[in-house]
Structure formats: structure tokens, C-alpha cells
Amino acid sequence: MRDAVIVEAVRTPIGRRNGSLSAVHPVDLSASVLRSLAARSGIDPAVVDDVIWGCVGQVGEQSANIGRNAVLAAGWPESVPGTTVDRQCGSSQQAIHFAAATVIAGHADVVVAGGVESMSRVPMGSARANGPGLPFGDLVAERYDGHEFHQGRGAEILAARYDLSRTWLDAYAAGSHERAAAAVDGGRFAAEIAPVALPDGSGFALDEGVRRGTHVGKLAELKPAFAADGRMTAGNSSQISDGSAAVLVTTSARAAELGLTPLARIHAATVAGSDPVAMLAGPIPATADVLKKAGLALGDIGAFEVNEAFASVVGAWLTETGADPGRVNPNGGAIALGHPLGGSGARLATTLLHHMRAEGLRYGLQTMCEAGGLANATIYENWELRG
């Protein structure tokens, strides 16, 4: 039976909004990570059967199938196809799922999965703002009459539902920065980051979003972002960012033929739907479902990457699952590192896979909330420790 393994995973440093990466066109940013993936794995790009690329703001510079344009910009053979998918914040995690299914089915042998978002150059909501029209019609409006689809409101709903205080949310956010700073100082991101050449000839190699010395007292000074009496602020929410990441997916048999050693096997994958008004609770059922599919218990998982879209998402997930907080986002998350929408799923996977290898962990689980009440979840098995 065919399987799906990841033989290389790489990401760019994450740039802050209007920071270093804002000078790089998102197609060129995608091309940078594709070239790095080929260089690190040593593969000839001509063997790649497809590139599946996640992107949320598919308008302007990110329109017209950025996955294909990235292949051309990378200088890869014109024979290498590319496509672009949108599952909102989980777009590049979904790309990994599609790549795994494709190689298991035998439709392809080598697939690149990843994604990009330049939120500096293509601001969040650009696709909707440039219309025409709304992204849903009368039937959706009637079904959810009087309700608003808004991620910030969803984050507030979770904070209230799980009684997550402003102090807890801010403390979690401060912890994310602390863990990320420790990861930077310990060189734990070195193996996963590929520097990006900037138009001015300089290089960009370090995540820009980490704020050292962040503490609860400082975060407490920030005003609520979505409601006058709310608990969510810019400080306990993910950062608006620029970045890209990619993984190389194939079968273990094809990897051996190419002389490649897998990092991990894609052990199980799922996607879940949930209430689109609360919107962000999807990682809870997705986690339960992917564990069931994998035949594993929560305690079997050595590390979790739960996307820090908002601190309340992680708080709700921790409350429902009972997971060990010490195993969750051990190197910080999107609150500290940033959340380049379409690239975040592959970024989380890249960080998780390198962490699993460095720490000798057999299983890792990745999950993230997505607009519309969706969530992906994936379990990876360390290839060196597989049963």
C-alpha cells in the first residue's frame, strides 16, 4: 500500500506587516521557498508532479493562480504544474492533505505543498473589498439572520464560553513571545528557516514579530479590539504578517529511489466543520476526529501546534481536550511569530516536524481554526521512530 511522507520542510522568516518582506512580491516570496526546498532536498525540480499552493487573498498580486506563477518565478521547468487552494487560514495545511491523498492514490509521486501570504501588499479582506458583491447570498443571510461572520467576534465568543479572563489571555500571549524568544536564542529555528534575498541586496533571516520582554502588565494596557468591553486585543491575537512555507511530499518508496530520507509520515488527516458564527472552535472536533482516525490517544502526542489565531482559540482547545499545556506550541506561535494566512499551515507543519526530529518525538499533531467554522488537523509520525 502506498503511503505519504514528508522528506523536507522549509519556511521563510516571518515578516511583520510593512516590515522587511513587504518589499518582496508574494510570487517571488513563494519562489524563494520553492528554490530553497529543492536545494535542501537535492531534488531536480523536474521530478515534481505538482505544486499545491495555499493562499487566502487571491486578488491583485496573489491572483491568477499564484501556485503556477511561483513555479515559473522559481525557474522550475515549465512542465511542473501548479494550483492554488483556499481553505482560509488552513489553506496550506489543506494543501498538505491534498498532496498526501494525491500520492497515496497514485495520481502523482512527488508533490510540493505549501503556501504564502503577503498581508502587507494584499491586505486581509482585499478579495471581498474589491468585489463586486458579497461572498454569500440571501440563503446564507436568512439561515444566520441577525448574526455576523467575524473572527474577532468569534474569538470573543470563545473567551466568554470558556470563561477565559483577560488576564489569562494576556498571560498566554506573553508566554508565546517568551517561548519564541527562547527558540530563537537556542537556534531551534535554524534548520527550518531559509533566508530571503531582499530587493536591496540584503538578506532577511530572522522572524520579526517576537517582542522580547512582553509581560501581562504591558499587554493589559491595550484596548479591546472588537468590542468595547471585550477581552481580545492586538496583543493576545495573531500578528498580521508576510511569509511562505513548503513541504515536499512523496511515497517512502519514491523517496528511497531518489535517495531521500523522510522526516515523517503523514499518519492521519481530517477536516471538520463547526458553527460559523463562533467560527473558531473547529480545532476541538478536528482533534478528536484525527486521533480517532489515527487510533491514538491524546497522551501519545509529543507536541501540538495549535494555531494561535487568538489566545482564546488555544484556551478553548486546552479546556476541551485536557492536553498538557507544556506540549502546546513549545516554540511560540502566531501571537509571537505571526500568521501569514495562506502560508501558516505549512509553517506550523515545518516547525512541528523539525521540533519532533530535534526532540525525538514519535507523534506530533497540528490543527488550526479557519474562517467559516472550519478546521484541519494532521498527525505526523517521526520516520526514525515509526513502529
SULFEN-V453775 format. One record per residue. N is the residue number from 1. SS is DSSP state (a for helix, b for strand, c for the rest). PHI is phi as a letter, one per 30 degrees, with the letter a starting at -180 (none if undefined). BURIAL is I if it has 16 or more other C-alpha atoms within 10 Angstrom, else O. Layout:
N&SS&PHI&BURIAL, N&SS&PHI&BURIAL
This chain:
1&c&none&O, 2&c&d&O, 3&c&b&I, 4&c&b&I, 5&b&b&I, 6&b&c&I, 7&b&c&I, 8&b&a&I, 9&b&b&I, 10&b&b&I, 11&b&b&I, 12&c&d&I, 13&c&d&I, 14&c&c&I, 15&b&c&I, 16&b&d&I, 17&c&e&I, 18&c&i&O, 19&c&c&O, 20&a&e&I, 21&a&d&I, 22&a&d&I, 23&a&d&O, 24&c&c&I, 25&c&d&I, 26&a&d&I, 27&a&d&I, 28&a&d&I, 29&a&d&I, 30&a&d&I, 31&a&d&I, 32&a&d&I, 33&a&d&I, 34&a&d&I, 35&a&d&I, 36&a&d&I, 37&a&d&I, 38&a&d&I, 39&a&d&O, 40&a&d&O, 41&a&d&I, 42&c&i&O, 43&c&d&O, 44&c&d&O, 45&a&e&I, 46&a&d&O, 47&a&d&O, 48&c&d&I, 49&c&d&I, 50&b&a&I, 51&b&b&I, 52&b&c&I, 53&b&b&I, 54&b&c&I, 55&c&a&I, 56&c&c&I, 57&c&d&I, 58&c&d&I, 59&c&b&I, 60&a&h&O, 61&a&d&O, 62&a&c&I, 63&c&c&I, 64&c&i&O, 65&c&i&I, 66&a&d&I, 67&a&d&I, 68&a&d&I, 69&a&d&I, 70&a&d&I, 71&a&e&I, 72&a&d&I, 73&a&d&I, 74&c&d&I, 75&c&i&O, 76&c&d&I, 77&c&e&O, 78&c&d&O, 79&c&d&O, 80&c&d&I, 81&c&d&I, 82&c&a&I, 83&b&b&I, 84&b&b&I, 85&b&b&I, 86&c&b&I, 87&c&c&I, 88&a&h&I, 89&a&d&I, 90&a&c&I, 91&a&e&I, 92&a&d&I, 93&a&d&I, 94&a&d&I, 95&a&e&I, 96&a&d&I, 97&a&d&I, 98&a&d&I, 99&a&d&I, 100&a&d&I, 101&a&d&I, 102&a&d&I, 103&a&d&I, 104&a&d&I, 105&a&d&O, 106&c&i&O, 107&c&d&O, 108&c&a&I, 109&c&c&I, 110&b&b&I, 111&b&b&I, 112&b&c&I, 113&b&b&I, 114&b&a&I, 115&b&l&I, 116&b&a&I, 117&b&a&I, 118&b&c&I, 119&c&d&I, 120&c&d&I, 121&c&c&I, 122&c&b&I, 123&c&e&I, 124&c&e&I, 125&c&i&O, 126&a&d&I, 127&a&d&I, 128&a&d&O, 129&a&d&O, 130&c&c&O, 131&c&h&O, 132&c&d&O, 133&c&i&O, 134&c&c&O, 135&c&d&O, 136&c&b&O, 137&c&c&O, 138&a&d&O, 139&a&d&O, 140&a&d&O, 141&a&d&O, 142&a&d&O, 143&a&d&O, 144&c&c&O, 145&c&e&O, 146&c&i&O, 147&c&c&O, 148&c&c&O, 149&c&c&O, 150&c&a&I, 151&a&d&I, 152&a&d&I, 153&a&d&I, 154&a&d&I, 155&a&d&I, 156&a&d&I, 157&a&d&I, 158&a&d&I, 159&a&e&I, 160&a&d&O, 161&a&d&O, 162&c&c&O, 163&c&h&O, 164&c&c&I, 165&c&d&O, 166&a&e&I, 167&a&d&O, 168&a&d&I, 169&a&d&I, 170&a&d&I, 171&a&d&I, 172&a&d&I, 173&a&d&I, 174&a&d&I, 175&a&d&I, 176&a&d&I, 177&a&d&I, 178&a&d&I, 179&a&d&I, 180&a&d&I, 181&a&d&I, 182&a&d&I, 183&a&d&I, 184&a&d&I, 185&a&d&O, 186&c&d&O, 187&c&i&O, 188&c&d&I, 189&c&c&I, 190&c&e&O, 191&c&d&O, 192&c&c&I, 193&b&c&I, 194&c&c&I, 195&c&e&I, 196&b&c&I, 197&b&d&I, 198&c&c&O, 199&c&e&O, 200&c&d&O, 201&c&j&O, 202&c&d&O, 203&b&c&O, 204&b&b&I, 205&c&b&I, 206&c&b&I, 207&c&e&I, 208&c&c&I, 209&c&d&I, 210&c&d&I, 211&c&c&I, 212&c&d&O, 213&c&i&O, 214&c&d&I, 215&c&b&I, 216&a&e&I, 217&a&e&O, 218&a&d&O, 219&a&d&I, 220&c&d&I, 221&c&d&O, 222&c&d&O, 223&c&d&I, 224&c&e&I, 225&c&c&I, 226&c&b&I, 227&c&a&O, 228&c&e&O, 229&c&c&O, 230&c&d&I, 231&c&c&I, 232&c&c&I, 233&c&b&I, 234&c&d&I, 235&c&d&I, 236&c&c&I, 237&b&b&I, 238&c&d&I, 239&c&d&I, 240&b&d&I, 241&b&b&I, 242&b&b&I, 243&b&l&I, 244&b&b&I, 245&b&a&I, 246&b&a&I, 247&b&b&I, 248&b&c&I, 249&b&c&I, 250&b&a&I, 251&c&c&I, 252&a&d&I, 253&a&d&O, 254&a&d&O, 255&a&e&I, 256&a&d&O, 257&a&d&O, 258&c&d&O, 259&c&i&O, 260&c&c&I, 261&c&c&I, 262&c&d&I, 263&c&d&I, 264&b&a&I, 265&b&c&I, 266&b&d&I, 267&b&d&I, 268&b&a&I, 269&b&b&I, 270&b&a&I, 271&b&b&I, 272&b&b&I, 273&b&c&I, 274&c&b&I, 275&c&e&O, 276&c&d&I, 277&c&d&I, 278&c&d&I, 279&c&i&I, 280&c&c&I, 281&c&d&I, 282&a&e&I, 283&a&e&I, 284&a&d&I, 285&a&d&I, 286&a&d&I, 287&a&d&I, 288&a&e&I, 289&a&d&I, 290&a&d&I, 291&a&d&I, 292&a&d&O, 293&a&d&O, 294&a&d&O, 295&c&i&O, 296&c&c&O, 297&c&c&O, 298&a&e&I, 299&a&d&O, 300&a&d&O, 301&c&d&I, 302&c&d&I, 303&b&a&I, 304&b&b&I, 305&b&c&I, 306&b&c&I, 307&c&e&I, 308&c&d&I, 309&c&e&I, 310&b&b&I, 311&a&d&I, 312&a&d&I, 313&a&d&I, 314&a&d&I, 315&a&d&I, 316&a&d&I, 317&a&d&I, 318&a&d&I, 319&a&d&O, 320&a&d&O, 321&a&d&O, 322&c&i&O, 323&c&d&I, 324&c&d&O, 325&a&e&O, 326&a&d&O, 327&a&c&O, 328&b&c&I, 329&c&h&I, 330&c&d&I, 331&c&c&I, 332&c&i&I, 333&c&b&I, 334&a&d&I, 335&a&d&I, 336&a&c&I, 337&a&d&I, 338&c&j&I, 339&b&b&I, 340&c&d&I, 341&a&f&I, 342&a&d&I, 343&a&c&I, 344&a&d&I, 345&a&d&I, 346&a&d&I, 347&a&d&I, 348&a&d&I, 349&a&d&I, 350&a&d&I, 351&a&d&I, 352&a&d&I, 353&a&d&I, 354&a&d&I, 355&a&d&I, 356&a&d&I, 357&a&d&I, 358&a&d&O, 359&a&c&O, 360&c&i&O, 361&c&c&I, 362&c&d&I, 363&b&b&I, 364&b&b&I, 365&b&b&I, 366&b&b&I, 367&b&a&I, 368&b&a&I, 369&b&d&I, 370&b&b&I, 371&c&e&I, 372&c&j&I, 373&c&i&I, 374&b&b&I, 375&b&a&I, 376&b&c&I, 377&b&b&I, 378&b&b&I, 379&b&c&I, 380&b&c&I, 381&b&c&I, 382&b&e&I, 383&a&d&I, 384&a&d&O, 385&a&c&O, 386&c&d&O, 387&c&d&O
